Amino acid sequence: PDSLHFRQPSRIGPQPTPPPTMESLAQAVTTAIQTSNYSSLSTIFSPDPTTTPPSSETWHSLGQGERRQLSSHFIQTSTASPTFYPQAFHSPQIMTVISTTLAHLPPAVEGAADSVLRQRIFDFQVNEREDYATAAKFLSGMRMEDREESSVYYMDAIDRCDVFVKVAECYLEEELTVEAEEAAKFLS
């Protein structure tokens, strides 16, 4: 024979799964929101990579910028869903996902969806759970811009004061006077 042909050795056993992409995770998030699959969302946004199975699709394989994009995608998609909230607020898994994603956002989220979500959580915690400290915690994290009127987070002085008053009232309801005083400082 003029040339030798070498056969590639065949790999025995399962092939390693490639890490998930931003696109595949965004699709998984959208599907999980549409089907109210809280467990899947909890796995995707697990704050600790050691608590999820190695084969799971999680955001830990993404870079910091993509994590921020995925967090924004979750917030936008979940707030736009007509069926996901308020039922999801009853799930401790989803409340952990919400806290995790709110802590990993880009500088701005389209339509200030993160502020919309914080307001919805506040309303739910006050009206359904009477958990004023949790309500205050979420509302106090609302982004409020007072200088740049074109910002999605722009709020005039009256609306900003209203937020701080609500936060202070919630802390007072729980007899957390130090926290209430901190919130009231923003009123001056």
C-alpha positions in Angstrom: 0.0 0.0 0.0 1.1 3.5 -0.9 -0.2 5.1 2.3 -1.1 4.0 5.7 -4.4 4.9 7.2 -4.7 5.1 10.9 -8.0 4.7 12.5 -8.9 7.2 15.2 -9.3 5.3 18.5 -12.9 5.3 19.6 -13.6 6.8 23.0 -15.3 4.4 25.3 -17.8 5.7 27.8 -19.8 8.8 28.0 -18.4 12.0 26.4 -18.0 15.0 28.6 -20.9 17.4 28.4 -19.8 20.8 27.2 -20.5 23.7 29.6 -23.9 25.5 29.0 -23.9 28.6 27.0 -25.6 31.9 27.8 -28.2 31.2 25.1 -28.9 27.7 26.4 -29.3 28.9 30.0 -31.5 31.9 28.9 -33.8 29.4 27.1 -33.8 27.1 30.2 -34.7 30.1 32.4 -37.5 31.1 30.0 -38.9 27.6 29.9 -38.7 27.2 33.7 -40.6 30.5 34.2 -43.3 29.5 31.7 -43.8 26.1 33.5 -43.2 27.4 37.0 -40.3 25.0 37.5 -38.9 26.4 40.7 -36.4 23.5 41.1 -34.8 24.1 37.7 -34.5 27.9 38.4 -32.9 27.1 41.8 -30.4 24.8 40.1 -29.5 27.3 37.4 -29.0 30.2 39.9 -27.5 28.1 42.7 -25.3 30.5 44.7 -23.0 27.7 45.6 -21.5 25.6 42.8 -20.6 22.7 45.2 -24.3 22.1 45.9 -25.3 21.2 42.3 -24.6 18.0 40.4 -21.7 18.4 38.0 -24.0 17.6 35.0 -26.4 20.4 35.9 -26.9 23.5 33.8 -25.8 26.3 36.1 -24.6 29.8 35.6 -21.2 29.0 37.3 -19.7 28.3 33.9 -20.5 31.8 32.7 -18.3 34.9 33.1 -19.4 37.7 35.4 -20.9 39.8 32.5 -22.9 36.9 31.3 -24.2 36.2 34.8 -25.4 39.7 35.0 -27.1 39.3 31.7 -28.8 36.1 32.8 -29.9 37.7 36.1 -31.4 40.5 34.1 -33.1 38.0 31.8 -34.6 36.2 34.7 -35.9 39.4 36.3 -37.4 40.8 33.0 -38.9 37.5 31.9 -40.4 36.7 35.3 -41.9 40.1 35.8 -43.4 40.1 32.3 -45.0 36.7 32.9 -48.7 37.0 33.7 -48.7 33.8 35.7 -45.4 33.4 37.5 -46.0 35.9 40.3 -47.4 36.2 43.0 -47.5 32.4 43.4 -43.8 32.1 43.1 -43.3 34.3 46.1 -44.5 31.5 48.2 -41.5 29.4 47.2 -38.4 29.7 49.4 -36.4 28.4 46.4 -37.6 31.3 44.2 -37.0 33.9 47.0 -33.4 32.6 47.1 -33.2 32.9 43.3 -34.6 36.4 43.4 -32.1 37.5 46.1 -29.3 35.9 44.1 -30.2 37.5 40.8 -30.9 41.0 42.3 -27.4 40.9 43.7 -25.9 40.2 40.2 -27.5 42.8 37.9 -26.0 45.0 35.3 -26.0 48.8 35.8 -29.5 49.0 34.3 -32.3 46.5 33.6 -34.6 47.3 30.8 -37.8 49.0 32.0 -36.4 49.0 35.6 -37.8 45.5 35.9 -35.8 45.0 39.1 -37.5 47.9 40.7 -40.9 46.5 39.5 -40.0 43.2 41.1 -38.9 44.8 44.4 -42.2 46.7 44.6 -44.2 43.4 43.9 -42.2 41.6 46.7 -42.8 44.5 49.0 -46.6 44.4 48.4 -46.7 40.6 48.8 -44.7 40.6 52.0 -46.8 43.4 53.5 -50.3 42.3 52.3 -50.0 38.5 52.3 -47.3 37.6 54.9 -47.2 40.7 57.1 -43.4 40.2 57.1 -42.5 43.9 57.3 -38.7 43.4 57.8 -38.4 41.4 54.6 -40.7 43.9 52.8 -38.4 46.7 53.9 -35.3 44.9 52.9 -36.4 44.4 49.4 -37.9 47.9 48.9 -34.8 49.6 50.4 -32.7 48.0 47.6 -34.7 49.8 44.9 -32.6 51.8 42.6 -33.6 55.5 42.5 -32.0 58.1 40.3 -32.6 61.7 41.2 -30.4 63.5 38.7 -30.7 61.9 35.3 -34.3 62.2 34.2 -33.7 60.0 31.2 -32.7 57.1 33.5 -35.2 54.2 33.8 -34.6 54.6 37.6 -35.5 58.2 37.8 -37.9 59.1 40.6 -38.8 62.6 41.6 -38.3 63.7 45.3 -41.9 62.9 46.3 -41.7 59.3 45.0 -38.3 58.7 46.6 -39.6 60.0 49.9 -42.5 57.7 49.6 -40.2 54.7 49.3 -38.1 55.7 52.3 -41.3 56.3 54.4 -42.6 52.9 53.5 -39.3 51.3 54.5 -39.1 53.2 57.8 -42.8 52.3 58.6 -42.1 48.6 57.9 -39.1 48.6 60.2 -41.1 50.4 62.9 -43.8 47.8 62.6 -41.2 45.1 63.5 -39.8 47.4 66.3 -36.5 47.7 64.4 -35.9 51.3 65.4 -32.2 51.5 64.3 -33.1 50.4 60.8 -36.1 52.7 60.7 -33.8 55.6 61.7 -31.4 54.7 58.9 -34.2 54.8 56.3 -35.5 58.1 57.7 -32.1 59.7 57.3 -32.7 59.7 53.5 -35.7 61.9 54.0 -33.7 64.9 55.0 
